[in-house]
């Protein structure tokens, strides 16, 4: 690494929620590891998948009134350097107090992320690790290219695969007993 590059790296600003909060409403950024990461508008197919999975979750929740289902863009504050906008979140009714005026102020019970080229690395690595540590009980990773879905449950602060499916199978939730999604309905 050159001296100039090293100096630039050392002076690189680490952003906090205070900095993030100063962005204009709707600015296409997430605060990931103290960096402001631009997340461009999703492609239509991504949003169709959000709608399809979200519809199934809304239907299930409406029948049972288990909590709140919220869609992006919605800030989820996990620490001073970690504020994300997951595609879909679920917060159980006994924890709705974490829904603040401006943001979700703690880890949701369930986070669903649909992979996209600009955010897949973060969703699969950094954010997944932070979700684990923050206490997200269940994490769904949806892969539109492979038409696959993996459901992770948090076991003692570590995500373990609970359910996974490809193309025509069905995944199920551990957290929301009785809830599942047929992949044919998701993609």
Secondary structure, DSSP 4 states (H G I P E B T S, - for coil): --HHHHHHHHHPPPP-HHHHHTSPTT-SEEEETTEEEE-PPPPHHHHHHHHHHHHHHHHHHHHH--EEEEESS--EEEETTEEE--SEEEEEGGGGGGB-SSSB-S--SEEEEE--TTTHHHHHTHHHHHHHHHT-SEEEEEETTTTEEEEEEEETTEEEEEEEEETT-EEE-SSSTT-EEEHHHH-
